Amino acid sequence: MKRFTLCIAVVVSMIGFSCTPIDPTNPPTVVASAENTEIREGTSIELSATGASGTAPYVYRWSIEAAPTGAATDIFSSEMGETVQAGPFDTVGEYTVRVRVTDAANRTAVDFLIITVTAIPPEERFEVSIDGADQLFEGTDETYTATFTYEGEVAFEWSIDDGEAQLSTTTEEETTLTAGNPGTILLTLTMIDQQIDRSVNDTIEITVLEESDLLVDIDGPNDAVVDVPFELNVSVGNGGPNLEYAWLVATGEATLENAETDTVTITPAVAGELMIEVTVTDADSDETASDSKTITVAQYQEGDFEVEAGQPRLADPGEVVSVSAEVNGTSGVESYFWKAITGDPIIDDVTSPEPTVTLTSNRTTHLRVTVTDRTTEGTSAVSDDLYIVVVEEPDPIVRFEIEDFGVLRFQLDTENAPVSCANFLSYIDEGFYIGTVIHRIETNPNFGVVQGGGYPAEAVPDYDIEDLKPTHDPIINESEFTMSNDIDTVAFARTNDPDSATSQWFVNRTDNSDSLDFGSTGNPGGFAVFGTMIEGGDVLMDIQISIPLIPSGITLLSEPATIIVAERE
């Protein structure tokens, strides 16, 4: 059968029309172009597409294929058209623009265009914003200031676009506004470049309240990261001494802590816009007032930089301590957030890299600092933990009870091994050792040790390394300054890395100083002694006699000797 195309000629008012045959061997092509593919942030540009081949007419559709984290993608004047306006491109980074052409035979072709958006250098920025309160009482005065970025000569023009108010000046960098009757005021500031014919403006909406109204204002960051907590605080004006607070998530997803206080801790769950609202009630007058704040939440990604909050440390009851986070390898804007996991301390500024902490617990205070790094490539975060351990008296005593066998008592040496003692007590205070076992016994008369503190009872007798309980980060090795590994001393076990000790401890059942002390042959890094066993030698001997070793010849117990009590005395 021959394949042919039907073409109908129509003559109307002496004008002839004809159709173009569709050529199946000649699909369409498209080329995207822009007036400039390297632009500054905040710029809008014109994009064009040229279709060829195929069968006219062409239909063009534009979209954003990829964009920097948090960037808006709905930036086209129209998604359809041979030429469109795109922008503003407000986020620094690379955008991948896609154009798809469809011809008369419903065949398609695509092309891509990379738009690189760079930051405007500080010396070239021309921006202005108004700094001042967005709520006032009627008849009160408030100072508003122009916050601007520009190194050239500028002039200012203030104006009231709506509402009742008076301005002390309209041409200075700062003006004082006197609020009129309750309602809404629109205050506009225009900054004029005195060298180039251009201007920029900002407008603030101010709510004027009756004198009897509560004045509520939320303060806190404008952006956040998924799974990284942050705080918002509400300040209240014209309220009595008995105020009640109720925070809630209006839009987005997040968990709230302390939602009935003036300061709420928020942990975002998903990226996007997060709106938080607070309602304050004056319990004496029953008056209520509310405020809300919108936070832009970026997706969490683990950073490739390092954060070090420090080694475990000892402290006195009620001590006020300074803490800090050392950060290496970041390239963007850093922000900090300190949070108490246990201990309920008072942190003077949770967003400071070096806050002051007042201890309220007589045991371990566990702090976590999260550092967020914001770069043109996106937002990432890294956390680290710090353990501050309170001791009321030097050289405290710790008591272990071994199921079916008896009691061990260790007296710690806080003077010579402060980091090791703080580390050991942090595990004691969190109940880590309960349910773990004594798993190793070396009975050589020239090298005797009993080791525990790592494997749970259910790991016996296989002792798979995957069964070890998760631990804190390793600590530094203090063996150069600690007591000798003499008989009945207690030390931390480690790997071949001297600074690798975590939770596992051992009791020296013989004098092992020649082989385990700092500088010894075979173990020059040494094993850090942090205490002495003052009771329980007979218990360890009973375990050694009662429980056989596994048959492989390794010095591991075939049955659990389980710790059921681990506590300070």
Secondary structure, DSSP 8 states (H G I E B T S, - for coil): ---------EEETTEEE------TT--EEEEEEES-SEEETTEEEEEEEEEEES-S--EEEEEEEE--TT-----BS-SBSSEEEEEEE-SSEEEEEEEEEE-TTS-EEEEEEEEEEE---GGG--EEEEES-SEEETT-EEEEEEEEE-SS-EEEEEEEEESSEEES-SSSSEEEEEE-SSEEEEEEEEEEESSSS-EEEEEEEEEEE-TTS-EEEEES-SEEETTB-EEEEEEEES--S-EEEEEEEEES-EEEESTTSSEEEEEE-SSEEEEEEEEEEETTT--EEEEEEEEEEE---B-SSEEE----EEE-TT-EEE---EEES--SEEEEEEEEEES--EES-TTSSS-EEE---SSEEEEEEEEEEEETTEEEEEEEEEEEEE-SSSS-EEEEEETTTEEEEEEE-TTT-HHHHHHHHHHHHTTTTTTEEEEEEEEETTEEEEEEEEEEGGGTTT--GGGS------B---TTTS----TTEEEE---SSTT-B-S-EEEESS--HHHHSTTBTTBTT---EEEEEEE-HHHHHHHHHHS-B-TTSSSEEEEEEEEEEEEE-
